[in-house]
Amino acid sequence: MLLLATALASHRVLHGPPLGDVVPGVPLELLRRAQLTVSLALVNGLPGDERNVLLTLARALHTVETGDIVSKQHAADSAARRMGADAAELLRLAAAEHRGEFQVDWGREADRVSTAAKSMFDLIHHASTQR
């Protein structure tokens, strides 16, 4: 469901009809449940993939709250404004590393990343179940 929703939100037509004319959209409630399920798996698989997990959780949070699928950078910026200073800093670092600006020693940040990921998951869970 998440891949289909992403494809519908960001595809480019090279030939033929638009994707939305060929396949139905993903209902928002189904998209929210899928994001919640994937987010839990991400938090549980955090070690070794910290940057990507933080950015994906930021995207999931944005999606469950707005129904929109946005870039990692946009999602990180949006989530950083809502999180505490520590989590916001980690999101900014993750986005900067994703852009290739520098490398972060995520192993040194393990406790902070774990706390930030759990906080974002809590927001995702709350937003997914309150609608």
Phi, psi and omega in degrees: 000319182294319179294319178296315179298320178295316179299317179296325183281335190227011183288160174237131179278121176260326180199138177092190183284158174300150182304322180297340176277345185257324181233149180287157175291166179267122178302140184303318180297321177294320177297318179297316179296320178296318179298318180297315180298313180295322182297320178297317178297323179296313180299320179290338180251028186299311186302129178095347181222037189304311183302308183295323178295314179301315181292323179290322176296322177297318178295318180298317179299314179299317182295315182292334180275327187243339186084356181264147174252122186235173179293162178300318180298312180299315181296318179297316178298315181296312181294322181300326179291340183259341185268168174294170185302319182295310179294321179298318178298317179296321177295319178294320176297317180298316180295319179295319178294320178300325178283353179085019183283328176189177179247143180252139173275087185294333178300323178289339184258013190306313182294317179296318180295317179300316179296316180296317180297317179294322177296317178294320178300319179300319177293320178297314180300313181299312182293327182286330186257354183264008185251000000 
